[in-house]
């Protein structure tokens, strides 16, 4: 990977993103607005006699899920737009490598994801009163990493799509099963054995578990560190596979 080309690609994508006000609004504001909606949904639900409130339990998980979903959707469509407009094919006739391109996209959208996660955590902890035993900084870090995971999987899926509509169709295939099996609805250890095996190979399961560890423990745990390593490994693997499968020519 060429550092100069990579930096130029990241800058170009950030400029394009800045000019697309609707996409910026979706990335930055949607997770925070949905957290506010979640707060009012659970506002009048009685708190359990022991343990965190239902809002605290669900909200800490959603701080990882919402950035993942939003960034997956935005990234897969943005990359497909590059292909359908012919920009991607022209770029790949230059010294720009496929990994330069995907790394640039990953970096640009990861910066946007950091703003997104920071604002969502600020609203959740500062405005909505979300409470965890662990450090808020770890929550922000994991939320950003979840968003980067969404970016990398979005880039990978876009390599197999020919239209923006096809890119969106990957969402029920890639995203929704992870939402159902990550531990949000039912604790993973209460799932049937065969579903636990599936859950164990899905990256969002480890991201959610890391957030749950922060919520339940005041310090760093070995499980949380293991989960972070697994998520990072999935990000690297998805970007590498995306670079390997990205077509140079537009069908």
Secondary structure as UniProt FT lines:
FT   HELIX           3..19
FT   HELIX           21..41
FT   TURN            43..44
FT   HELIX           54..84
FT   TURN            85..86
FT   HELIX           87..91
FT   TURN            92..93
FT   HELIX           98..121
FT   HELIX           122..127
FT   HELIX           136..158
FT   TURN            159..160
FT   HELIX           164..170
FT   HELIX           171..175
FT   HELIX           176..181
FT   HELIX           188..190
FT   HELIX           193..199
FT   TURN            200..201
FT   HELIX           203..216
FT   HELIX           222..245
//
